[in-house]
């Protein structure tokens, strides 16, 4: 990895190929109409970034700037921006829908035809240019008492909010989360905040299961040593979970989630698996057990606003999943820790 430590030029991490990135000097950007130049105060590591790091992504080509969870301070604002001014502390999602396409007209803005193509990438940097469509729809002033680290959780929390809006967990239900990573624990925190009293978490690694218990899980299941589906069958008076949330992004996690739901239950496949993978579906069980399978993707502006309100309220305690902090120049260490499973989320502070 090369760096420009000590240089006056702004820095940006660029993924050159899988498992190889460079910290490069970047030209100083200036915002156009409707845009904001953000001085990054915090960027967060993410499981999606780890996937990019390991194998790239079919929708993005190398070399690519990466990092997409962030918060910061408006350094410059472009013409026509009257909601924000230089010096404002901001939190924003990295995407926003067009509001005009087939999907947007059907209130499925998470599937907007431009939403991924125009995604803001490059938060592992000193500065980040926010495009006009993001500024207009999914950017907010950060409450003064909300730390930049927690404000940077806006995007992942919006994904969880969207998923649970579809799954509709009830306070009276028994829920199980398959996966004790950052997203699994965000799901746990949101379920508990919504008053769901019985939540099990199945995961790998003593530390992650300990964190899950500390964050309110009523049961933890060690997926390395225990039969998760068998343990799940004993829950809920022996009927099994009403709602199972898959949060691993692995085929094995999808299979475990599907095997763990009770008759008449719901399975939410939250984690995205690698392209070309598949699972087998027992059609008899699907039909006669009357299962409901859900597969939420991304988020809508209303989910982003809800996530913003939850973070501003400070009662969710979402900042607990950020358990490491590093400088931008220490980015290689961050990905070593992510590979080793030693960290949930790391705050990268330029």
LOVEX-72039 format. One record per residue: residue in three letters; x, y, z of N, C-alpha, C in turn. Coordinates in steps of 0.001 Angstrom, whole numbers, padded with zeros to 6 digits, always signed. Layout:
ALAXYZXYZXYZ...
This chain:
UNK+000851-001197+000000+000000+000000+000000+000880+001237+000000UNK+000561+002144-000875+001272+003422-000890+000418+004480-000236UNK+001016+005465+000351+000255+006497+001056+000855+007850+000738UNK+000073+008856+001034+000547+010225+000844+000514+010949+002178UNK+000856+010200+003229+000850+010766+004573+001734+012001+004612UNK+001173+013080+005113+001930+014305+005228+001804+015206+004024UNK+001205+014707+002947+001024+015524+001754-000183+016424+001932UNK-000129+017577+001243-001257+018495+001308-002421+018018+000458UNK-002166+017112-000481-003216+016640-001369-004200+015763-000602UNK-005498+015877-000884-006475+014979-000255-006158+013531-000620UNK-006488+012603+000267-006218+011191+000060-007517+010428-000170UNK-007424+009366-000959-008568+008487-001188-008069+007065-001403UNK-008693+006109-000714-008343+004703-000896-008993+004189-002172UNK-008204+003515-003007-008678+002974-004275-008394+001477-004296UNK-009431+000687-004557-009272-000753-004686-008836-001047-006123UNK-007579-001434-006285-006986-001636-007607-007390-002990-008185UNK-007447-003984-007343-007849-005345-007685-008191-006035-006367UNK-008775-007234-006404-009080-007889-005130-007860-007984-004215UNK-008064-007602-002984-007052-007660-001924-005867-006715-002131UNK-006045-005726-002980-004958-004760-003175-005551-003366-003383UNK-005291-002484-002412-005722-001109-002589-004571-000164-002284UNK-004719+001052-002744-003703+002070-002559-004354+003325-002006UNK-003637+004018-001174-004082+005310-000662-003441+006371-001545UNK-004228+006938-002437-003706+007819-003466-004023+009290-003186UNK-003191+010143-003745-003510+011569-003744-004629+011801-004746UNK-005640+012532-004331-006802+012780-005192-006867+014271-005528UNK-007300+014611-006732-007471+016033-007060-008539+016656-006171UNK-008331+017873-005768-009307+018567-004927-010578+018826-005725UNK-011682+018250-005266-012960+018411-005962-013667+019672-005482UNK-014552+020177-006309-015405+021296-005945-016836+020962-006368UNK-017804+021288-005550-019185+020885-005850-019797+021673-006993UNK-020544+020960-007818-021336+021589-008861-022709+021954-008324UNK-023623+022354-009188-024975+022714-008737-025647+021580-007973UNK-026155+021898-006802-026870+020925-005987-025995+019988-005192UNK-024685+020078-005346-023770+019132-004709-023152+019714-003433UNK-022568+018820-002638-021844+019227-001427-020514+018493-001389UNK-019446+019210-001093-018159+018589-000810-018087+018355+000691UNK-018023+017090+001066-018028+016708+002479-016619+016406+002949UNK-016216+017028+004041-014978+016625+004702-015329+015450+005606UNK-014778+014295+005303-015148+013071+006020-014586+013119+007437UNK-015451+012956+008404-015023+012851+009807-015001+011397+010271UNK-015821+010568+009659-015823+009144+010000-016359+008343+008823UNK-015671+007263+008490-016189+006255+007568-016189+004930+008319UNK-017166+004092+008052-017278+002817+008758-016988+001657+007829UNK-016323+000647+008372-016146-000593+007626-017491-001293+007497UNK-017587-002139+006484-018870-002783+006186-018597-004144+005560UNK-019503-005097+005792-019374-006411+005181-019370-006348+003672UNK-020102-005389+003107-020097-005229+001649-018719-004808+001165UNK-018068-003917+001911-016709-003519+001548-015759-004718+001599UNK-015978-005607+002572-015142-006804+002667-015354-007702+001451UNK-016612-007801+000979-016877-008561-000245-016160-007922-001430UNK-016243-006582-001543-015518-005882-002608-014030-006224-002528UNK-013490-006152-001325-012062-006383-001103-011661-007802-001521UNK-012506-008776-001202-012168-010173-001491-012322-010536-002960UNK-013413-010043-003603-013709-010550-004948-014225-009493-005915UNK-014229-008221-005529-014817-007206-006390-016330-007299-006360UNK-016966-006652-007317-018430-006648-007366-018852-006572-008825UNK-019868-007361-009226-020257-007374-010642-020764-006036-011161UNK-021182-005138-010266-021717-003856-010699-020676-002743-010695UNK-019461-003044-010232-018412-002030-010172-017145-002590-010800UNK-016352-001725-011424-015129-002166-012087-013910-001557-011407UNK-012781-002250-011540-011514-001771-010989-010863-000796-011972UNK-010077+000163-011461-009906+000510-010039-011110+001290-009536UNK-011423+001131-008266-012618+001767-007734-012350+002338-006348UNK-012784+003570-006101-012790+004075-004726-013837+003306-003946UNK-013608+003052-002678-014619+002323-001926-014770+002870-000520UNK-015767+002301+000181-016237+002876+001429-017495+003674+001160UNK-018599+003360+001866-019866+004035+001554-020705+004357+002787UNK-020153+004214+003982-020850+004617+005207-020034+005746+005823UNK-020642+006903+006025-019838+008078+006350-020666+009157+007039UNK-019962+010087+007615-020524+011345+008114-019409+012382+008054UNK-019776+013640+008121-018738+014653+008031-019277+016060+008102UNK-018473+016985+007635-018786+018410+007697-018791+018973+006276UNK-019788+019772+005965-019854+020408+004647-018700+021389+004494UNK-017783+021081+003573-016661+021975+003313-017038+023055+002313UNK-017786+022662+001270-018290+023599+000258-019667+023127-000180UNK-020522+024061-000542-021830+023704-001094-021957+024332-002479UNK-022603+023596-003379-022756+024071-004733-023919+025034-004886UNK-023993+025639-006050-025084+026571-006352-026427+025869-006212UNK-027373+026572-005633-028716+026046-005494-028958+025257-004228UNK-027918+024987-003444-028089+024270-002173-028437+025290-001102UNK-029676+025261-000639-030086+026227+000385-030454+025553+001707UNK-030415+024203+001743-030739+023472+002971-029528+023357+003882UNK-028341+023408+003294-027104+023244+004055-026146+024379+003713UNK-025227+024609+004642-024205+025651+004423-022859+025110+004880UNK-021757+025721+004437-020439+025276+004893-020350+025286+006417UNK-019772+024232+006952-019638+024097+008401-020714+023231+009027UNK-021796+022951+008307-022838+022084+008847-022313+020658+008992UNK-022652+020027+010108-022312+018618+010313-023419+017772+009699UNK-023037+016831+008831-024015+016112+008027-023924+014599+008213UNK-025052+013944+007975-025140+012498+007849-025956+012236+006581UNK-025557+011222+005835-026217+010982+004548-026119+009517+004185UNK-027071+009052+003395-026986+007736+002768-026238+007895+001448UNK-025627+006835+000937-024831+006967-000286-025633+006848-001577UNK-026928+006621-001475-027760+006511-002671-029047+007293-002470UNK-029739+007538-003569-031071+008132-003542-031751+007787-004863UNK-033052+007545-004845-033760+007168-006066-034072+008374-006938UNK-034421+008085-008189-034724+009175-009125-036115+009745-008905UNK-037045+008924-008388-038412+009378-008144-039306+009361-009374UNK-038787+008884-010521-039557+008955-011766-039712+007623-012487UNK-038883+006653-012186-038854+005424-012977-040025+004509-012628UNK-040115+003395-013319-041166+002388-013123-041294+002003-011650UNK-040160+001725-010998-040192+001253-009615-040521+002379-008643UNK-039967+003552-008868-040265+004681-007988-041751+005020-008023UNK-042362+004934-009189-043792+005227-009304-044640+004220-008541UNK-044084+003067-008239-044787+002025-007492-044323+001938-006049UNK-043678+002988-005560-043194+003097-004185-042209+001989-003837UNK-041432+001568-004845-040354+000608-004649-039025+001299-004987UNK-038797+002432-004317-037599+003222-004616-036311+002452-004358UNK-036366+001419-003538-035175+000596-003302-034723-000127-004569UNK-035610-000262-005544-035280-000922-006806-035090+000067-007950UNK-035040+001349-007649-034877+002394-008674-033773+002024-009663UNK-034006+002303-010932-033062+001898-011973-031704+002585-011845UNK-031647+003729-011143-030369+004435-011023-029718+004275-009660UNK-030381+003615-008725-029958+003719-007331-028562+003149-007084UNK-028197+002056-007741-026859+001497-007559-025862+002133-008515UNK-026299+002408-009732-025395+003012-010716-024857+004363-010257UNK-025622+005076-009445-025208+006408-008996-024814+006421-007516UNK-024475+005265-006996-024096+005146-005588-022794+005888-005309UNK-022747+006586-004190-021545+007304-003770-020558+006306-003173UNK-019413+006203-003794-018346+005349-003284-017118+006220-003042UNK-016271+005794-002102-015039+006538-001854-014989+007220-000504UNK-015719+006672+000487-015750+007317+001807-014456+007125+002592UNK-013614+006153+002188-012306+006031+002823-011400+007096+002214UNK-011579+008308+002668-010937+009459+002038-011010+010657+002982UNK-010307+011716+002594-010392+012973+003341-011638+013764+002956UNK-012009+013699+001676-013175+014430+001177-014013+013512+000292UNK-015302+013817+000227-016233+013023-000559-017252+013965-001187UNK-017477+013818-002486-018436+014665-003185-019808+014009-003170UNK-020784+014705-002580-022162+014193-002539-022928+014756-003727UNK-023478+013884-004571-024208+014362-005751-025549+014975-005378UNK-026102+015698-006325-027312+016482-006055-028485+015619-005632UNK-028649+014428-006239-029817+013617-005890-029734+013094-004458UNK-028531+012832-003959-028363+012423-002562-028602+013600-001626UNK-028037+014764-001972-028225+015965-001152-029713+016294-001021UNK-030454+016153-002115-031862+016535-002124-032745+015588-001329UNK-032402+014295-001286-033351+013330-000735-032860+012585+000501UNK-031555+012353+000639-031096+011477+001716-029924+012046+002508UNK-029871+013367+002639-028858+014013+003464-029544+014828+004550UNK-028928+014859+005738-029538+015511+006894-028470+016210+007732UNK-028881+017238+008452-028000+017819+009454-027883+016844+010615UNK-026676+016668+011078-026425+015778+012203-026763+016478+013507UNK-027551+015861+014375-027766+016461+015686-026436+016677+016410UNK-026315+017777+017096-025035+018146+017714-024549+017103+018718UNK-025482+016421+019402-025076+015459+020427-024884+014047+019877UNK-025046+013850+018569-024857+012531+017958-023422+012435+017449UNK-022636+011504+017965-021245+011386+017491-021184+011072+015997UNK-020118+011520+015354-019947+011246+013928-019963+009745+013655UNK-019414+008949+014577-019385+007493+014385-020800+006925+014262UNK-021671+007326+015163-023041+006804+015113-023802+007368+013926UNK-023532+008615+013570-024195+009215+012410-023864+008451+011135UNK-022663+007870+011078-022249+007115+009893-022987+005790+009757UNK-023734+005404+010769-024539+004178+010713-025856+004370+009956UNK-026092+005552+009433-027379+005840+008784-027710+004827+007690UNK-026753+004544+006809-027045+003643+005678-027323+002204+006115UNK-026465+001567+006915-026787+000193+007310-028069+000092+008128UNK-028317+001082+008988-029549+001042+009767-030768+001200+008869UNK-030663+002017+007811-031781+002164+006876-032104+000836+006205UNK-031067+000044+005875-031298-001282+005293-032070-002175+006263UNK-031699-002135+007540-032369-002947+008559-033797-002458+008781UNK-033987-001159+008828-035328-000593+008977-036228-001049+007834UNK-035714-000986+006602-036498-001410+005442-036880-002881+005556UNK-035919-003722+005922-036174-005156+006029-037242-005462+007077UNK-037144-004820+008234-038118-005114+009284-039484-004502+008993UNK-039517-003446+008175-040808-002911+007738-041540-003933+006876UNK-040779-004735+006144-041376-005788+005323-041736-006998+006171UNK-040860-007376+007094-041091-008578+007908-042162-008387+008973UNK-042366-007149+009430-043402-006831+010414-043317-007701+011677UNK-042194-007674+012390-042112-008435+013642-043105-007899+014677UNK-043663-008800+015443-044626-008433+016481-044017-008657+017861UNK-044468-007871+018819-043939-007976+020180-044142-009365+020758UNK-045231-010021+020378-045569-011327+020942-044800-012477+020307UNK-044031-012205+019261-043382-013283+018520-042025-013668+019104UNK-041607-014872+018744-040244-015320+018998-039482-015219+017684UNK-038383-014474+017711-037591-014255+016497-036211-014872+016665UNK-035639-015277+015551-034271-015776+015578-033470-015114+014459UNK-032257-014694+014788-031353-014087+013819-030227-015069+013549UNK-029993-015380+012295-028890-016251+011904-027749-015346+011439UNK-026732-015239+012264-025617-014341+011970-025452-013317+013068UNK-024264-013272+013673-024007-012357+014787-022977-011307+014409UNK-022959-010927+013133-022115-009826+012701-022799-008495+012918UNK-022272-007452+012304-022806-006107+012525-024272-006005+012138UNK-024643-006548+010971-026034-006459+010555-026940-007296+011449UNK-026492-008490+011834-027297-009302+012733-027577-008596+014043UNK-026554-007912+014574-026740-007216+015848-027543-005933+015689UNK-027470-005280+014530-028369-004148+014277-029821-004622+014248UNK-030056-005777+013630-031407-006345+013650-031850-006615+015095UNK-030942-007162+015891-031263-007432+017293-031649-006152+018027UNK-030848-005107+017879-031129-003852+018569-032471-003265+018142UNK-032786-003350+016847-034046-002791+016369-035233-003619+016838UNK-035091-004940+016850-036170-005792+017375-036444-005471+018838UNK-035381-005343+019620-035551-005058+021041-036151-003668+021262UNK-035732-002700+020443-036294-001355+020559-037774-001341+020222UNK-038188-002267+019359-039600-002361+018975-040420-003157+019984UNK-039778-003670+021026-040502-004376+022076-040619-005867+021898UNK-039896-006447+020924-039922-007903+020754-039158-008515+021922UNK-039826-009346+022699-039263-009785+023982-038432-011057+023878UNK-038617-011862+022817-037903-013132+022724-037129-013186+021406UNK-035807-013032+021513-034955-013028+020326-033755-013936+020568UNK-033559-014883+019667-032378-015749+019695-031416-015299+018606UNK-030129-015459+018858-029103-015139+017863-028204-016356+017715UNK-028058-016838+016487-027135-017924+016173-025954-017337+015432UNK-024751-017652+015892-023578-017082+015250-022342-017901+015532UNK-021237-017459+014952-019964-018149+015087-018974-017263+015851UNK-018328-017839+016832-017315-017104+017577-017806-016680+018942UNK-017007-016956+019948-017392-016636+021327-017597-015148+021530UNK-016732-014335+020936-016841-012891+021135-018158-012374+020579UNK-018530-012803+019388-019761-012296+018776-020995-012743+019554UNK-020983-013962+020044-022117-014422+020845-022177-013672+022172UNK-021017-013363+022728-020993-012564+023962-021548-011173+023708UNK-021158-010562+022579-021688-009243+022238-023200-009308+022038UNK-023684-010368+021398-025123-010514+021178-025863-010574+022509UNK-025315-011335+023464-025952-011431+024786-025939-010073+025486UNK-024839-009353+025373-024744-008041+026011-025732-007051+025409UNK-026070-007231+024129-026978-006314+023449-028440-006749+023538UNK-028705-007797+024321-030100-008109+024608-030636-009420+024097UNK-029818-010256+023450-030318-011553+022980-030746-012403+024168UNK-031888-013039+024041-032398-013888+025124-031768-015273+025094UNK-031379-015723+023908-030632-016963+023754-029550-016742+022710UNK-028409-017386+022897-027387-017403+021854-027102-018862+021516UNK-026878-019123+020243-026637-020476+019751-025315-020472+019011UNK-024406-021342+019408-023094-021428+018794-023190-022300+017539UNK-023171-021662+016382-023360-022384+015118-022202-023317+014807UNK-021074-023137+015467-019938-024029+015223-020075-025341+015982UNK-020790-025320+017085-020842-026493+017955-022245-027065+018127UNK-023263-026337+017736-024633-026776+017995-025427-026855+016696UNK-026452-027704+016723-027375-027824+015598-028360-026665+015682UNK-028162-025655+014831-028968-024435+014937-030442-024726+014710UNK-030774-025472+013650-032176-025775+013363-032791-026592+014497UNK-032010-027506+015095-032518-028294+016214-032783-027439+017438UNK-031872-026513+017726-032082-025584+018836-033282-024677+018563UNK-033421-024254+017312-034545-023387+016966-035875-024086+017175UNK-035916-025383+016878-037166-026144+017009-037669-026195+018449UNK-036756-026005+019406-037161-026042+020817-037721-024709+021296UNK-037541-023660+020513-038021-022342+020913-039532-022236+020737UNK-040104-021219+021379-041521-020897+021146-042424-022063+021545UNK-042107-022665+022697-042929-023776+023174-042811-025014+022326UNK-041693-025153+021612-041481-026323+020775-041985-026192+019360UNK-042500-025026+018995-042984-024808+017625-041907-024233+016706UNK-040927-023546+017288-039905-022888+016481-040196-021411+016302UNK-039229-020648+015786-039382-019187+015668-040493-018779+014695UNK-041181-017698+015050-042187-017124+014148-041518-016429+012966UNK-040401-015767+013248-039661-015023+012228-038185-015370+012350UNK-037581-015761+011228-036148-016013+011183-035525-014999+010230UNK-034511-014285+010709-033814-013287+009905-032424-013812+009581UNK-032158-014039+008303-030836-014467+007864-029966-013237+007670UNK-028784-013225+008293-027912-012044+008205-026453-012448+008044UNK-026219-013509+007262-024843-013939+007024-024378-013648+005600UNK-025294-013618+004640-024895-013473+003246-024184-014703+002715UNK-024415-015849+003352-023821-017120+002948-024928-018117+002614UNK-024673-018982+001628-025676-019986+001257-026032-020858+002459UNK-025035-021222+003251-025298-022051+004429-026220-021331+005408UNK-026076-019999+005520-026958-019224+006387-028388-019211+005870UNK-028552-019097+004559-029894-019155+003959-030533-020514+004242UNK-029755-021581+004083-030296-022933+004309-030680-023126+005768UNK-029842-022630+006674-030151-022749+008102-031409-021973+008458UNK-031539-020770+007932-032724-019956+008218-033985-020642+007725UNK-033932-021190+006534-035102-021851+005962-035493-023078+006768UNK-034498-023779+007295-034771-024988+008075-035262-024690+009486UNK-035126-023448+009934-035372-023121+011337-036752-022543+011629UNK-037472-022094+010608-038760-021433+010846-039845-022440+011191UNK-040778-022016+012004-041913-022872+012363-042885-022987+011195UNK-043838-023911+011303-044933-023966+010335-045697-022639+010384UNK-045990-022086+009240-046681-020805+009190-045777-019620+009474UNK-044475-019872+009563-043546-018810+009915-043034-018035+008711UNK-042188-017056+009010-041627-016183+007985-040104-016274+008026UNK-039509-016297+006849-038055-016311+006727-037656-015098+005907UNK-036777-014279+006465-036317-013094+005757-034851-013278+005400UNK-034571-013366+004097-033214-013503+003598-032627-012103+003419UNK-031925-011636+004437-031410-010267+004430-030060-010178+003738UNK-029184-011148+003976-027830-011084+003444-027758-011512+001993UNK-027033-010767+001179-026865-011101-000231-025727-012081-000438UNK-025997-013180-001141-024978-014192-001418-024244-013876-002717UNK-023170-014606-002956-022379-014412-004176-023205-014770-005402UNK-022920-014102-006510-023618-014362-007771-023452-015820-008182UNK-024523-016403-008720-024469-017767-009221-024746-018839-008198UNK-024942-018468-006945-025225-019464-005913-026725-019729-005832UNK-027085-020852-005225-028505-021215-005117-028709-022117-003911UNK-029954-022264-003506-030315-023188-002444-031412-024121-002953UNK-031537-025267-002321-032623-026182-002642-033824-025850-001775UNK-034995-025935-002362-036226-025601-001653-037101-026837-001578UNK-037450-027247-000369-038375-028358-000168-039779-027847-000470UNK-040260-028124-001670-041546-027566-002094-042707-028092-001252UNK-042593-029318-000785-043672-029859+000048-043777-029076+001355UNK-042618-028835+001991-042642-028069+003245-043096-026637+002979UNK-042597-026041+001913-043002-024676+001573-044511-024573+001483UNK-045140-025544+000826-046592-025489+000622-047362-025883+001879UNK-047068-027065+002424-047894-027582+003527-047577-026922+004868UNK-046391-026355+004994-046074-025600+006212-046387-024118+006053UNK-046882-023737+004879-047345-022377+004628-046297-021330+005027UNK-045070-021520+004507-043997-020585+004832-044100-019321+003977UNK-043651-018229+004538-043545-016972+003801-042073-016611+003706UNK-041565-016470+002481-040164-016138+002258-040059-014699+001776UNK-039187-013931+002411-039023-012511+002107-037564-012235+001777UNK-037327-011333+000843-035950-011008+000452-035829-009506+000219UNK-035705-008716+001275-035607-007256+001116-034251-006853+000557UNK-034252-005759-000173-033006-005223-000722-032984-003714-000536UNK-031850-003212-000032-031588-001775+000022-032601-001051+000922UNK-033028+000156+000541-033897+000969+001387-034565+002031+000537UNK-035582+002656+001142-036303+003761+000505-036051+005032+001314UNK-036352+006209+000748-036156+007436+001528-036886+007423+002865UNK-038061+006817+002930-038776+006787+004209-038020+005945+005231UNK-037295+004914+004785-036487+004109+005697-035281+004900+006192UNK-034702+005709+005313-033572+006544+005714-034016+007559+006766UNK-035177+008173+006547-035676+009142+007535-035955+008470+008882UNK-036515+007264+008832-036780+006531+010073-035464+006195+010788UNK-034470+005780+010030-033166+005479+010622-032545+006728+011231UNK-032682+007842+010538-032160+009101+011061-032825+009440+012390UNK-034124+009262+012475-034844+009561+013714-034409+008633+014846UNK-034198+007364+014538-033761+006404+015555-032378+006771+016089UNK-031470+007156+015203-030136+007543+015641-030168+008836+016450UNK-030974+009780+016010-031074+011058+016710-031657+010886+018104UNK-032546+009912+018257-033197+009658+019546-032213+009115+020587UNK-031165+008453+020134-030067+007940+020978-030470+006771+021868UNK-031702+006252+021760-032133+005159+022629-031778+003784+022079UNK-031491+003702+020783-031200+002419+020155-029857+001857+020614UNK-028921+002743+020887-027592+002286+021300-026810+001648+020172UNK-027054+002092+018932-026426+001462+017770-024916+001609+017767UNK-024403+002634+018424-022965+002841+018452-022195+001702+019096UNK-022892+000811+019800-022229-000313+020457-021612-001297+019470UNK-022065-001296+018233-021487-002249+017286-020189-001734+016667UNK-019805-000497+016974-018514+000035+016519-017495-000256+017615UNK-016641-001231+017386-015757-001665+018465-014272-001576+018142UNK-013935-000863+017065-012536-000550+016780-012467+000803+016093UNK-011318+001444+016201-011087+002743+015560-009677+002765+014996UNK-009563+003246+013765-008254+003346+013116-008190+004617+012270UNK-006964+005061+011972-006753+006178+011060-006858+005682+009621UNK-007066+006603+008704-007148+006245+007287-005877+005540+006826UNK-004735+005968+007332-003461+005360+006945-003328+003922+007446UNK-004199+003507+008365-004142+002155+008924-005178+001224+008294UNK-005688+001588+007125-006745+000810+006486-006372-000658+006267UNK-005132-000997+005916-004800-002425+005774-005081-003219+007048UNK-004810-002631+008207-005088-003320+009463-006578-003573+009638UNK-007398-002624+009171-008851-002771+009293-009314-004018+008565UNK-008824-004211+007336-009284-005363+006568-008690-006664+007079UNK-007524-006613+007683-007000-007792+008362-007916-008184+009514UNK-008376-007202+010276-009271-007482+011394-010615-008002+010910UNK-011135-007419+009821-012405-007885+009280-012294-009327+008803UNK-011193-009654+008156-010991-011024+007686-010935-011997+008860UNK-010339-011550+009950-010201-012426+011099-011426-012503+011983UNK-012449-011693+011687-013647-011705+012504-013471-011058+013859UNK-012403-010229+013991-012091-009630+015288-012817-008313+015535UNK-013592-007861+014571-014226-006556+014704-015611-006599+014066UNK-016560-005913+014677-017891-005788+014093-017875-004660+013061UNK-017624-003450+013541-017438-002306+012669-016276-001487+013196UNK-015484-000993+012269-014356-000152+012634-014626+001257+012123UNK-014427+002233+012958-014516+003623+012556-013170+004054+011995UNK-013161+004492+010739-011939+004989+010106-011984+006516+010168UNK-011037+007077+010893-011014+008521+011132-009882+009136+010301UNK-010193+009912+009265-009124+010478+008429-008118+011295+009228
